[in-house]
Amino acid sequence: MIEITNESDFRVPEDIIAQIADRLTNKTIELLVTDSESIKKLNREYRGKDRPTDVLSFPYEPTPMAPLGSIVINIDAVKEAANKYGHSPQEEFTLLFIHGLLHLLGYDHETDQGQMRQKEQELIEEFHLPQSLIIRNEE
């Protein structure tokens, strides 16, 4: 289950992100859709980086009834990347949701041996999404 707080007028692609979440976990996921200004504050506070980012993930301590964690997606970054890479904002949003969810599940592209990128690729293919997330990660 995904609990969505949407601070924008963006239409979240709830059906596909629910399918992806159900494929990977039975835990609840909290999802916040916000803007560059708000995510910049979170990025500064929790990561010490004073700039906006596209997605943040906050895993919770693993306890039986607790949610898996929170994903925060920057809708301004979604729209910008969708325009840049030539696909829909809903597809970009879904790509970022996958990325954030994999972080909640313990994947870390900064320290692993390519496992997160491989899992992203599998999900991108399974759900017929654009390859731009993989391309960006290779740049």
Sequence and secondary structure as in RCSB ss.txt:
>XXXX:A:sequence
MIEITNESDFRVPEDIIAQIADRLTNKTIELLVTDSESIKKLNREYRGKDRPTDVLSFPYEPTPMAPLGSIVINI
DAVKEAANKYGHSPQEEFTLLFIHGLLHLLGYDHETDQGQMRQKEQELIEEFHLPQSLIIRNEE
>XXXX:A:secstr
 EEEEE SS    HHHHHHHHHHH SS EEEEEE HHHHHHHHHHHH   S  SEEEEE    TTS SEEEEEEH
HHHHHHHHHHTS HHHHHHHHHHHHHHHHTT  TTTSSSHHHHHHHHHHHHTT  THHHHHHH 
